[in-house]
């Protein structure tokens, strides 16, 4: 339904774009809010909503207290969480591409929906980080500070995303060469077939003793097997060789087409997120299966939706007339169709509150 609404309003100018924003945001928040037990953290946060932790972060606890006072159960809270994220994400996209990057609104869902279902509190924090970046581009520094303060009091680790954004912002005039990116990406895909989690845990225990670990992260290290090793939930979703190949081709296609496009039609904002995506793709694959690390690296990887949307904006350009570029373009589409076709039609875990 969201896709249909999107396609209907795609041809209209900015003045008639508001109905798409409102209707798609409402549909997204309802579909996500009415899900049941979908996402690793869902049942944990359902219990935590009624019985918050003693040291619960201030804004997250306050938000839940307000929602409970208004009569919302956890399902209602999930609707509000989702609505908060989608609104902040829309503001973020608008401040990058204005009325351009229209496909970014669609690709945003593809890039974030599975992780947002798993990392509930983290994505509330990410909402405020996206808002802070939007304020940063508009040079509204008070807004930046307030949004960062909100993120820190929701999920402290999301501040890493803003720090990474600032780092890449200072190199916004440059793009990571596609050849170097693809060579490294190929290497980590090969490396990911080897089991080196125990070696990593050994290094953590050796070089990060409890005395130097921040209190917020000590629990992760003390339970390294749960977060990094055999009990990591990501190992429960192992990929076949064909799935890895398709994902590699998908990422390489975005890198090659973005590299070509950005060299001819340079856009500093797009270049920031193109670089973030490449680093995120490399780190995510290098540490695949190590949950606590993936929770951080994914915040960079998810920005593939920005360069992908930039590519789609110029899909009819003469830049992509050669067959090899047309092929890369359709490989991106093929991957998304196969991935989401399987998720939508072959997913026994897609439960809702009435299931």
Secondary structure, DSSP 8 states (H G I E B T S, - for coil): -HHHHHHHHTTS-GGG-HHHHHHHHHHHHHHHHTB-S-STTHHHHHHHHHS--TT--HHHHHHHHHHHHTT--HHHHHHHHHHHHHHHHHHHHHHHHTT--TTHHHHHHHHHHHHHHH-HHHHHHHHHHHHHHHHHHTT-HHHHHHHHHHHHTT-GGGHHHHHHHHHHHTTTT----HHHHHHHHHHHHHHTTS--HHHHHHHHHHHS-GGGS-HHHHHHHHTHHHHTSTT-GGGGG---HHHHHHHHHHHHHHHHHHHHHHHHS--HHHHHHHHHHHHHHHHHHHTTT-HHHHHHHHHHHTTHHHHHHHHHHTTTSGGG-SHHHHHHHHHHHHHHHHHHHHHHHS-TT--BTT-
